[in-house]
C-alpha cells in the first residue's frame, strides 16, 4: 500500500462514527376518560375507544320513506340515477364510482389554529336506509381519536356540504395537520358545496341564503325549538366543564337537521337542474340557464330559456336578454335581435345599455341594416347621458365605444367622405 493510500485509509477511520441504536419513540398513554362520561352516556351517546383515546357517538337510522320537509329521502336514488343518465358534467354532478357523504361540523370558533371541531356528523345511504353518525369530542386530549373515528382516511368519497368548501373542510384539514403524527393521511375527496349551488339557482329569488331560510322556502322544513347556531360552542364548553349533556343533545339535533337538509336540498336542486320539476319561477329557471351557459353547456342553457319564455312570454325580460346571447352563438341573428329588443325595452341600467349594444352590433355586422344600427347606437347614447343609475366608469367606457361606433356607421353611410 502506498503512502497516499495509507493516509486515505486513516482519514476514513477518523471520520467513522460508532453506530448507535435509534431512539425508541415513546408510546403515548391513552388519555383517561373524562370525569363526566357517565352523565354523557346517560344522555344518549355511546362510547367508542381507540388507542389514541375515546370518542362519543350517536347513530340514527332513517328509512327511505322518511320525509324532511316535503322531500322524501329515498328519492336520492332517483337523483343519482338521473345524474348518471345526464349528458353533462356539472358542479353538482357526483362521480358515480364514489359514495356520497353528507357532512357538517360544529366548531368552538370560526377560525384560527386554536379552533376545535367538537362535533362531526355524516349521513350515508345504504340499500334501504340512511344512517346518521355523529361523533362528539370528549376534550382536546382525545382529538386524534375523534378524527380517526371519521371515514375521511378510509375511502375516497364525494363530500356534500353547505359552505363546507370555505369552512368545514378547511377546518378539518387544519385539525388533521395538527394531529398528523398520530393519524393516517387524509384522503383527497370530491366536494359539492350546496351553498354555492343555491346561490346560483335562487339568486334574486331569495334575500337570504342561510340554511334555515333555504329549508323553509325550498324544502318546506321548519325547525321547532332549535338552538341558535352561535350558541353551540357555548353549550359544548359548558357540557365539558359541568358534565351536563341535556343541552348538548340539542346541539346534536341541530346538526342532525343540518345534515338531513343537505340530502333534501341535493334532491331538490338536482330536480330543478335536470328538469325533473316544473319551472318554479322565471327567475330560477333563467338562473339555471345562465349557469349552464357559463359551463359551456349551451344546449341545456337554451332549453331552459325556451321553456321559461314559453311559460312567461315577455313578462321576464332578463330571460330574453340571456337568450339573445345564446341565439347569437348559433347564428340565429334575427331571433337574437328580437330577444335583445324585448330586453332593451324592459330592462334598465347596464343590462339595457348592453342589450342596445348587441342590437347595434347585429344590425351593423350581421343583419346589414345601418339605419337600425345607428338608431340603437343613438338610443344607447341618450340613456348613457340620462340614466343616473350607471356608474361613472361604465358610462365613460360605453360612451367612448358608442361614439366610435357612430362614427364608423356614418362613414359606411357616406363612404366618399373622410375627415381631413
N, C-alpha and C positions, 0 to 999 in steps of 0.2 A: 504494500500500500504506500503510495507516495505521501510526501509531507502534506501536500494540499488536501489529499483525501482524508488524512487523519484529522486535520483541522475541521473539515466539514462534519465529520462524524462527531467530534467533541461538541461542535456548535449545536448539533441536533440534540445531543444529550442534555445540554444546558437548558434548552427550551422545552424539554419534555416536562409535563406536569403529571403528578400522580392522579390516576382516575379515582374520582370519588363517587360513591353511590348517590343517585339522585334523591333529593329530599322527597319524602313522602308527603303528599298533600293531606292536611288534616281532614278527617271525616267529621263534617259538621253534625252536631247533635240535632235531632228533630226537635223543633220548638215545642214546648208543652202546650196542651190545650188551654184556652183562656178560662178564667175563673167563672165566666158567665155561660159556659157551654150548656149546662143543664137548662137554664132559662130559654136559651135559643132553641134547643132541641124540642122543648115543650111547646114552643110557639108554632112549630110546623116545618122545620127544616131537618134534613138528615146530615149525617157526618160521613165524610169521605177522607181517608187517610192516604198520604204518600210519604216517601222517605223524607221529603223536604218539609213536611208539615201537614196540616189538615185544612180542609175547606168544607163549608156547609153548602148544601144544595137542596133545591126543591124541584120536583118533577110533576108536570101536569099533562094529562093526555086529553086530546080532543078528537072526536070522530069527524068524519068527512062532512057530516050534516050540521056541524056547528056553525052558527051564523054570528059574524062580528058586524054589528050594524045590519045592513041589508046585503052583505056579501057572504056567500057560503064558502067555507074554507076548501071544501072538496073541489070547487071549480078551478083550483090551481092546476089540477091535472089537465083540464081542457086548455088552460092558459099555456102550459108548457107544450102541449100538442100543437097549438096554433103557432107558437114561435118556431117549432120545427118545420112547419109547412110554409112559413113566411119566406118569400123570395129575397129577403133583405137582411142586412146586419144593422143593428140599431143599438144605441147605448143601453136600452132596457132588455135587449135580447140576451138570453143566457147561453152559455156553452152547454150543449146537451150532454156532453161527456162528464160534466161535473155536477155534484149535488148542490142544491140551493141551501143556504144557511142564512136565515133571517136573524139579525144580530143587533143588539142595543146594549148600552152600558149606562151605569150611573157612576159618577166620579165625585171625589172630595173637593174639586175645584174645576176651573175652566182651562187652566194652562199652567205650565211650569213643571220642572222635574220633580217637585215635591207633591204634585197632584197624583193621587192614587185612584185606580179603578177599584171600587169596592163591590160592584155588582155587575156580572155579565149574564145576559140572557140570550138564548138561542131557541129558534123553532126549526125543526127538521121534519120533513114529510116522509112517512113510511108508506107501505102499501095501502092501508086503510085508515091511518090515523096521523095526527100531528102531535109531536112531542115537544113540549116546552121544558127546557132545562135551564135553571138559574143557579149560578154559583155566587156565594157571598164570602167576602174576605173576612176571616176572623180578626186579623190585625196585620200590621206591616211585616212582622217576622214570618208570616205564613204566605207572603205574596208569591214566592216561587211555586208553592204547591197550588195556589189559587190559579195562576196562569197555566200551569202544567195540566190542570183538570180540563182546560178548554180543548176544542178539537183543532186549533189553529196550527199545530205542528204535525198532525197526523196525515190528513189527506187534503189536497188542493180542492177548493170549493169556489162557488160563486156566492160572495157575501153581499147580502142586500141590507141596506141601512137607510136611515133618514138623517142626512148630514154627516154620515159616517166617513165620507171621503175627507172631510175637513176636520172632523173631531174624533170620533170613536176609534177609527183605525190608526191615525197618527198617535193617539194616546196609548193604544195597545202596543204599537211598535216601540214607543219610548219606554214603557214599563218592561217590555221583553228585553230591550237592550240593557236596562239596569240590572236584570237578572240573568244575563246571557251565560254566565259561568255555570248556572245550575239547570239551564233549560236546553232542550233540543232546538235546532234552528227553527225560526219562524218561517213558514212556507209563504210563497207568493200566491195570493188569491186574486181572482177576478172580483171587481167591485161594481155594484149597481147602486147608485145613490138616488133614492126616490124624491129627495128634496129638489134636486136639480130637474128631475123629470116633471115634478108637479109645477115648478115654476115655468117650464116650457109649455105645458099643456094648458094651465089655467091662468097664464099671465093676463092681466087686465080684467079677469073674470072674478078674481078674489083679491081682497085687500090684505089678507094675512096668510102666510104660509107656515104658521105654527102648526105642528102636527094635530093639535086638538081642533084647530079651525078646519083643516082638511078633512079630519074624521067626520065632523058634523055636516059639512057641505057635500062631501063626495062619497062618504061611506054610510051616512045615516047612523053614526055611532055617537052617543052622548054619554060622557063619563058621569058616574054618580059617586059622590063622596071621595073624589080623587084628591090626593095631596098635591100641592103646587110643586113643580119640578125643582124649584130652587130650595125647597125645604128638605129634599132627600139627603144631602150631605150632613145637614144638621141633625136629622133624625138618626142617621147611621152613627155619627160620632157620639150621640147620647146613648145609643144602644151598646156601643163598645164600652163606654165609661160606666154605665149603670147596670147593664145586663138586661134591661127591659127591651123586649123584642116585639111588643104589640104593634107599635107604630112602624117598626122596621118591616113588618109583614105588609103594611100598606104601601111601602116603597116597592116591595116585590110585586104587588098588584099593579102599581103604576107602570112598572117596567113590563109586566105581562101584557097590559093593554097596548103599550107602545109596539110590542113585537107582533101581536095579533093584527094591529093596524098596518104593519108592513106587509103582511100576507094579503090582507084585503085590498090595500092600495095598489099592490103589484097586479092583482087580478083586474081591478078597475082601470088602471092606466093601460094595461095591455088590451083590454076590450075596446077602448077608445082608439088606440093606435092601429089596431088591426081591423077596425071597423066591425067589430062584433056587437057594438052598441050603436043605437041610433044617435044622430048628431045631438049632442047635449045642448049646444048653443053655437051660433055663428062664430063667436069669439074663440071658443075651444077648438073647433074644427079648423078654423083658419090658423090658429097657433100650431096645430099638429101638421097642417100642410106646409107651413113655413119651416117647421123643424125638419121635415123630410127634405125640403128644398136645400136647407143648409147642409144636410148629409149627402147631397147629390143624388137622392132617390127621387128623381123628377117625375116618374110615372105615378108613384104613390102621392107625391105632392099635388099634382094636377087633379088626381082623383078626389082628394079632399076638397079642393077648391070648387070643382064642378058639383060635387054633392051639396056643398054649402050654398052655392049660388042657385042650384035647382030648388032648394027649400026656402031660401030667404030672399031671392031676387036681388034687387038693388038696395035692400034695407041695411046691408052691411058692406059699405064701400071699401073697407080695408081688405076684404076678400078679393074684390076686383083688382085692387092695387097689386097684391102679390100674384094674382092670376095673370095679370098683364105681363109680368116678367117671365112667368112660366110659358106663356104662349109665344112670347118673343124668342125664347130659346129654341122652340121647334119651328120657327119661321112662319108662324101664323100671325102675320103682321096686321092684317085688317082686324082680326079678333082682338089682338093685343091692344090696338088703338081704341077699340070700343071699351075694353076693360079700363084703360087709363082715363078715358073720358068720364066714366062713372066715378072713378076715384077723384079726378081733378075737380069735379063739380061738387062733391060732398065732403071731401076731407079738408083739413086746414093745416097751417104751419108747413113744416118741412115736407110732409107727405104730398101736399098739394103742389108744391114747387117741383118736387121730383117727378110727379105724375105729368105735369106740364112739360118738363124737360124731356121725358120719354116720348111724349106726343110730338114735340118738335123734332126729335131725332128720327122717329119713324117716318114722319111726313117729308122730312128733308132727304133722307137717305134710302128709305125702302119703298114708301108709297108714292114718292115723287110728286108731291104737291107743295111747292114752295109757298103758295098762299097760306095753306093750313099751317105749315111750319112757322111762318112769320107771325101768324095770328097767335099761336100758342106761346111763341117767344115773347111777344109784347105783353100778353096776359100775365105771364110769369114775372116780367119786369115790373108790372104795375103792383102785383102782390108783394114783390120784394120791397117795393118802396113804401107800401101802406100797411103791411102786416107787422104789428108791433110785437108779436109773439116770437119772431125769429131772432136768433142770436146775431150779434154784430158780425162775428166771424163767418157764419153761414151766409148772411146777406152779402158780405163783401166778396166772398169767393163765387157765389152764384151769380151775382150781378156782373162780375168780370166775365164769367163763362157765357152768360146770355148776351152780353154786349158783343163778344167775339162772334157768337152765332148769328146775331142780327146783321153784322157787317158782312159775314160770309154769304148769308142768304141774299142780301141786297146786291152783292156782286154777281151772284148767279142770276138774279132778276135782270140786271143790266150788265151783261158781260163785257160790253165795249168800254165801260167807264172804269178807270183806275185812279187811285189817289196819286196826286203829283208828288 
